Amino acid sequence: MAHQLLWLVAIAGIFLPLKPARAQTDAELIARGRYIATAIQGCGCHTREKPDGGKDEAWHYAGAPNPPPPAGPPANSGWTTPRWKRIYARNITPDRETGIGNWTEAQFIRALRAGITPDGRVLDPQMPWDAFQKITDRDLKSLWAYLKTIKPIKNKAPDGVPADAK
Amino acid sequence: MNARMVKIFSFAAVNVAIAACGVNATRETIPGDWEQTSYIARGEYLVNHLGDCIGCHTPRDANNQTDKSLFLSGVPAKYAGVKTGPSSIAGFPGPRGARFYAKNITPDNETGIGKWSEDQFVSAFKTGIRPDGVKYALSPMEWSIYGNMKEEDARAIYRYLRTVKAISNKVPANIPPR
């Protein structure tokens, strides 16, 4: 009996340090999300460019201008893909009407991993959700926590023009 | 097993353990706040997933999927001069007629970054200046962002990029703004 107890203690000693780390605080998630957004995955497609080619920070993450210019860098005038004649980067600021301010964290993660928006639209692969599928939960939660802290900007990004449109 | 053999075996075991510690001490450890266990795994995660380097640096096929056979080899040389189409063929339009082409970042010595040292690569990320001293132009490659990257992350990206297949492809030259 004493032996068995000793074993139990020994085995517990091995596994105790492996118990899940405590949940991260919001501040830690935001800091990590800020690092991702400002150092690694800039999400630059979502910020339009100024005439000199630099990012127009007054419209940080607010998506393509509406109406969009007919030509220019894709962050302003959209991309061409097999499915779309023109497709435009969306507003990912926390604005409730035109951004993602009404999304939940779960909806955000679904959009990034599965390419499905809360209203059921399937995102074009131009938004690289296929590459994003393997982003860790922690990094996606961090990015979401950070995006909620940035300035909401009102801008309804233009609707895409399907490839078969006249 | 007699007492002498036990002694020999334990001596050997302790030596092996000490040697193992020595090897670990010389190998740089990856920061503990990362989920990935090695620099190369971290680099793979950053290049193929979180940073999505493949999105621009790998050509796409007719279905807009990245073409794995041309993995990270940049805009194919044969598309030089093409001005319409997706950025993996026609490059990214910039201001005043500029056009930027995603580069070959495979370890090919002549057309990729095979001759870059790790320190040169990290420095390019930190400063936006190439090993030959040329400063990178404003382009879709967001040097202002990547300059904020932790050195370990840049090293992880480099170490992973050394493991991918070298592909010979001379990317069309950028067209500067008029």
Contacts between the chains, C-beta under 8 A, distances in Angstrom:
chain1	res1	chain2	res2	distance
A	35	B	148	7.7
A	35	B	150	7.8
A	36	B	50	6.7
A	38	B	145	6.2
A	38	B	148	5.3
A	39	B	145	6.2
A	39	B	146	6.9
A	39	B	148	3.8
A	39	B	149	4.5
A	39	B	150	7.2
A	39	B	153	7.4
A	40	B	46	6.4
A	40	B	50	5.8
A	40	B	51	5.1
A	40	B	145	7.7
A	40	B	146	7.8
A	40	B	149	6.3
A	40	B	153	6.7
A	41	B	50	5.5
A	41	B	51	5.6
A	41	B	52	6.7
A	42	B	142	4.6
A	42	B	145	4.0
A	44	B	140	7.0
A	44	B	142	5.0
A	44	B	145	7.1
A	49	B	95	7.7
A	51	B	95	5.8
A	52	B	95	5.9
A	52	B	138	7.0
A	53	B	94	5.1
A	53	B	95	4.4
A	53	B	98	7.0
A	53	B	137	8.0
A	53	B	138	4.0
A	53	B	139	7.5
A	53	B	177	7.3
A	54	B	138	5.8
A	55	B	142	7.8
A	55	B	144	7.8
A	71	B	93	7.1
A	72	B	93	6.4
A	73	B	92	6.6
A	73	B	93	5.8
A	73	B	94	6.3
A	73	B	95	7.7
A	73	B	140	7.6
A	74	B	87	6.9
A	74	B	92	6.7
A	74	B	93	7.5
A	79	B	86	7.2
A	79	B	87	7.6
A	80	B	85	7.0
A	80	B	86	6.0
A	81	B	64	5.1
A	81	B	86	6.8
A	82	B	62	6.7
A	82	B	63	6.1
A	82	B	64	5.1
A	83	B	64	7.6
A	124	B	64	7.6
A	125	B	64	5.1
A	125	B	65	6.8
A	126	B	64	7.1
A	128	B	52	4.8
A	128	B	55	4.7
A	130	B	65	7.7
A	131	B	48	6.3
A	131	B	49	5.6
A	131	B	52	4.6
A	131	B	54	6.3
A	131	B	55	6.3
A	132	B	49	6.5
A	132	B	50	7.9
A	132	B	52	7.2
A	133	B	49	7.7
A	134	B	45	7.3
A	134	B	48	7.6
A	134	B	49	4.6
A	135	B	49	5.4
A	135	B	50	5.5
A	136	B	35	5.1
A	138	B	35	6.8
A	139	B	50	6.2
